[in-house]
Amino acid sequence: MVDPTSDLGEDVDDEDLPSCETCGDSVAGPERRVVTRIEDGRVRHWNFCDDACRDEWLDAESNAER
């Protein structure tokens, strides 16, 4: 599979792709979403297979901050 998020158009094996933070499925495909934040001076990335999983994770994050 060619990783659509790669500037280099690299081939990436499916087993090397990250898993969705919410459901654990592969994040392969055009519905992939990524949340990026800076925490303690470091860049953190969370990968999601689609909008629904990202939104579920964001809701849980905002509830945890309360």
C-alpha positions as CSV (number, residue, x, y, z in Angstrom):
1,M,0.0,0.0,0.0
2,V,1.2,3.5,-0.7
3,D,0.8,5.7,2.3
4,P,-1.2,8.7,1.2
5,T,0.1,10.8,4.1
6,S,3.7,10.3,3.0
7,D,5.4,13.1,1.1
8,L,7.6,10.4,-0.4
9,G,4.9,8.1,-1.6
10,E,6.5,5.2,0.3
11,D,5.1,1.7,0.2
12,V,4.0,0.6,3.7
13,D,3.0,-2.9,4.6
14,D,-0.4,-3.2,6.3
15,E,1.1,-4.8,9.4
16,D,3.4,-1.7,9.8
17,L,0.5,0.8,9.9
18,P,-0.6,2.2,13.2
19,S,-3.7,1.0,14.9
20,C,-6.7,3.1,15.7
21,E,-6.6,4.5,19.2
22,T,-10.3,3.9,19.7
23,C,-11.1,0.5,18.1
24,G,-7.7,-1.0,17.3
25,D,-8.3,-1.5,13.6
26,S,-5.7,-0.6,11.0
27,V,-5.7,3.1,9.9
28,A,-5.3,2.2,6.2
29,G,-7.5,4.0,3.8
30,P,-8.7,7.4,2.9
31,E,-10.8,7.8,6.1
32,R,-7.7,7.9,8.2
33,R,-7.5,10.8,10.7
34,V,-4.7,12.0,12.9
35,V,-4.7,14.3,16.0
36,T,-1.4,16.0,16.7
37,R,-0.6,17.9,19.8
38,I,2.5,19.4,21.5
39,E,2.8,18.0,25.1
40,D,5.7,18.9,27.3
41,G,7.6,20.2,24.3
42,R,7.2,17.0,22.3
43,V,5.0,16.2,19.4
44,R,2.4,13.5,19.9
45,H,0.3,11.8,17.3
46,W,-2.9,9.7,17.7
47,N,-4.2,7.7,14.7
48,F,-7.8,6.9,13.9
49,C,-9.5,4.8,11.2
50,D,-12.3,7.3,10.7
51,D,-14.1,10.5,11.9
52,A,-16.3,8.5,14.3
53,C,-13.4,6.9,16.2
54,R,-11.6,10.3,16.3
55,D,-14.7,12.0,17.6
56,E,-15.2,9.3,20.3
57,W,-11.6,9.7,21.4
58,L,-11.9,13.6,21.5
59,D,-15.1,13.3,23.6
60,A,-13.4,11.0,26.1
61,E,-10.4,13.3,26.2
62,S,-12.5,16.4,26.9
63,N,-14.5,14.5,29.6
64,A,-11.2,13.4,31.3
65,E,-10.0,17.0,31.5
66,R,-13.1,18.1,33.5
